[in-house]
């Protein structure tokens, strides 16, 4: 099965220690106009059960989902490269 990449934006601020709760997704701060307005969860989820697991954790923590999107084909070769590019976009 191919990797399925997702980006979930929530309105609350989380640090990277929460990654374990979200199946290893990367936790990134979300900034707009120099102000932190929330958190981006970014990563690969193998199937729908994993997606529902992450969404269940979001619900259990009473987080506000701002957006949820599937990313069709992230920049290769590694998730780390994609994260660097996302951080660059977030800080602009």
C-alpha positions, 0 to 999 in steps of 0.5 A, spaced: 500 500 500 502 506 498 503 512 503 497 516 505 500 523 507 495 528 511 495 535 514 491 536 520 490 543 523 487 544 530 486 551 533 490 549 540 497 549 541 501 543 542 508 541 542 512 535 539 511 531 545 504 529 543 506 526 537 506 519 540 498 520 541 497 522 534 501 515 531 507 519 530 505 524 526 509 531 526 507 536 530 509 543 528 507 550 530 502 554 526 503 561 525 500 567 521 502 574 521 507 572 526 502 570 531 502 562 533 494 560 532 495 553 532 498 546 531 499 542 524 499 535 525 503 532 519 505 525 517 503 518 513 497 514 516 497 507 513 489 506 512 482 509 514 483 505 521 489 510 523 485 516 520 480 515 525 484 513 531 488 520 530 481 523 529 478 520 535 484 522 539 483 529 537 476 529 539 478 526 546 483 532 547 477 536 545 481 540 540 478 544 534 479 542 527 480 547 523 482 543 517 484 536 514 487 535 508 490 529 504 496 531 501 497 527 494 504 527 493 509 530 498 516 532 496 521 526 496 525 523 498 523 524 506 518 526 510 523 531 513 524 535 507 517 536 507 517 538 514 522 543 512 518 546 507 512 546 511 516 550 516 518 555 511 511 556 509 508 557 516 513 562 518 512 566 511 
